[in-house]
Amino acid sequence: MTRVGFLASGGGSSMIAIVDAARVGRLAIAPALLVVNKAGAPALEAARARGVPTEVIPTARDPEAADAKLLAAMTGAGVEWIVLSGYLRLLGPRLLAGYEGRILNIHPGPLPAFGGAGMYGARVHEAVIAAAAPASEICVHLVDAEYDHGAVIARRPVEIRPGDTAAALEARVRALEPEFFVQALQTLLPQA
């Protein structure tokens, strides 16, 4: 079974969906570790309630030291793949090198057009609506040294309805993201 580690800054909704899918046999993975960069992140309690080991590694003060600690924590837990679940920090070169091609993120809008530094949450949906895009999209992509830059491995269109607001679009995308991440992992990771 593939050992998966998670990084989160907030609630970790994708992590919760993935761990729950594994618990009921929908995903053949072993949730190995959750690391958050904020001690009060709600994802901590969600992971603990599901028996997933947790660790807090702050990143703001010393990103280089945090990068080394993240790599040590993930390798120490035997993690094979890393899933970002609302992790709002750029990953460092050590972690990226140690897990090259094995770090995944989900983005709430079409990539590359609506990605990059500062493009997360409501900002993405506001930009999609302002651009009068014909549809939005949820993208699961590989993570590299730039925000939302890695290769997209799965896309799911999201309808933009007449009169949609950014808030309405965001609510629909948020409702779809966790299950779409599970489906992407079912396709990407071995399920035997």
C-alpha positions in Angstrom: 0.0 0.0 0.0 1.3 3.5 -0.9 2.2 5.6 2.1 0.8 9.1 1.7 1.7 12.2 3.7 -0.3 15.4 3.8 0.5 19.1 4.2 -2.2 21.5 5.4 -2.5 25.1 6.6 -6.2 25.1 7.5 -9.0 22.5 7.6 -7.6 19.9 5.3 -10.8 19.0 3.6 -9.1 17.0 0.8 -7.0 15.2 3.4 -10.1 14.3 5.3 -11.8 12.9 2.1 -8.7 10.9 1.1 -8.2 9.4 4.6 -11.9 8.6 4.8 -11.9 7.0 1.4 -8.9 4.8 2.5 -10.7 3.8 5.7 -13.6 2.4 3.7 -11.4 0.7 1.1 -12.0 3.1 -1.8 -8.3 4.0 -1.9 -5.4 1.5 -1.3 -3.2 4.0 0.6 -1.9 4.2 4.1 -2.2 7.7 5.5 1.2 8.1 7.2 1.5 11.7 8.4 -0.1 15.1 8.4 2.2 18.1 8.8 0.7 21.6 9.3 2.5 24.9 9.4 0.1 26.5 11.9 -0.3 25.1 15.4 -4.1 25.9 15.4 -4.9 24.4 12.1 -8.2 22.4 12.3 -6.7 19.7 10.1 -4.7 18.6 13.2 -7.8 17.5 15.1 -9.4 15.9 12.0 -6.2 13.8 11.4 -5.9 12.8 15.0 -9.5 11.7 15.1 -8.8 9.4 12.2 -5.6 8.0 13.7 -3.2 9.8 11.4 0.1 10.9 13.1 0.6 14.7 13.1 3.4 17.2 13.4 3.6 21.0 13.4 6.5 22.5 11.4 6.2 26.4 11.2 7.6 27.7 8.0 7.5 31.5 8.2 10.5 32.3 10.4 13.1 30.0 8.8 11.9 28.4 5.5 15.2 26.7 4.9 15.2 24.9 8.3 11.5 24.1 7.8 12.3 22.6 4.4 14.9 20.2 6.0 12.4 19.3 8.8 9.6 18.6 6.3 11.8 16.3 4.3 13.0 14.5 7.5 9.4 14.2 8.8 8.1 12.7 5.5 11.0 10.3 5.0 11.0 9.3 8.7 7.3 8.3 8.3 8.1 6.3 5.2 6.0 8.6 3.0 6.0 7.8 -0.7 3.6 10.5 -2.0 2.7 13.9 -0.6 -0.7 15.5 -1.0 -1.2 19.2 -0.3 -4.5 20.0 1.3 -4.8 23.7 1.4 -1.1 24.2 2.2 -0.4 27.8 1.6 3.4 27.8 1.4 5.8 27.3 -1.4 7.7 24.1 -0.9 11.5 24.2 -0.5 14.2 22.7 -2.7 15.0 19.7 -0.4 11.4 18.5 -0.1 10.9 19.0 -3.8 14.0 17.1 -4.8 13.3 14.3 -2.3 9.8 13.8 -3.7 10.1 15.0 -7.3 7.1 14.0 -9.3 5.3 12.6 -6.2 3.8 15.8 -4.7 0.2 16.6 -5.6 -2.0 19.7 -5.2 -5.5 20.6 -6.1 -6.3 24.0 -7.6 -9.8 25.5 -7.7 -9.6 27.0 -11.2 -8.3 26.5 -14.7 -4.5 26.2 -14.9 -2.3 27.8 -16.0 -4.6 30.8 -16.7 -5.8 31.2 -13.1 -2.9 30.1 -11.0 0.3 31.5 -9.6 1.4 33.4 -6.5 -1.6 34.8 -4.6 -4.1 32.8 -6.6 -6.0 30.8 -4.1 -9.5 30.6 -2.6 -11.9 33.4 -3.5 -9.3 35.2 -5.6 -9.3 32.4 -8.2 -13.1 32.5 -8.5 -13.2 36.3 -8.6 -10.7 36.2 -11.5 -12.6 33.5 -13.4 -15.9 35.4 -13.1 -14.2 38.7 -14.0 -12.6 37.1 -17.1 -16.1 35.9 -18.3 -14.6 32.4 -18.7 -17.0 30.0 -20.3 -16.4 27.4 -17.5 -14.1 26.9 -14.5 -12.1 23.9 -13.6 -10.7 21.9 -10.8 -7.1 20.7 -11.5 -5.0 18.2 -9.7 -1.4 18.9 -10.6 2.2 17.9 -9.7 4.0 20.4 -7.5 7.2 22.1 -8.4 9.1 25.2 -7.3 6.5 27.6 -8.6 2.9 28.1 -7.4 0.4 26.1 -9.6 3.0 25.4 -12.3 3.5 21.6 -12.3 1.9 19.3 -14.9 -1.8 18.9 -14.6 -2.8 15.2 -14.2 -6.5 15.5 -13.9 -9.1 18.2 -14.8 -12.8 18.5 -13.9 -14.9 21.2 -15.6 -17.2 23.3 -13.3 -20.1 25.0 -15.0 -20.4 28.8 -14.7 -24.1 29.6 -14.4 -25.8 32.8 -15.6 -25.6 35.4 -12.9 -23.0 33.4 -10.9 -21.0 35.3 -8.3 -17.5 34.4 -7.2 -19.0 33.1 -3.9 -21.5 30.8 -5.6 -18.8 29.4 -7.9 -16.5 28.9 -4.9 -19.2 27.0 -3.0 -19.7 24.6 -5.9 -16.0 24.1 -6.5 -15.4 23.5 -2.8 -18.1 20.9 -2.7 -16.6 19.0 -5.6 -12.8 19.2 -4.8 -12.4 16.5 -2.1 -14.2 13.8 -4.1 -12.4 14.8 -7.3 -9.0 14.5 -5.4 -10.0 11.0 -4.3 -10.9 10.0 -7.9 -7.6 11.4 -9.2 -5.7 9.3 -6.6 -7.6 6.2 -7.6 -6.4 6.6 -11.1 -2.8 7.7 -10.3 -1.8 5.4 -7.4 -1.7 1.6 -7.5 -5.0 0.2 -6.1 -3.9 -3.4 -5.5 
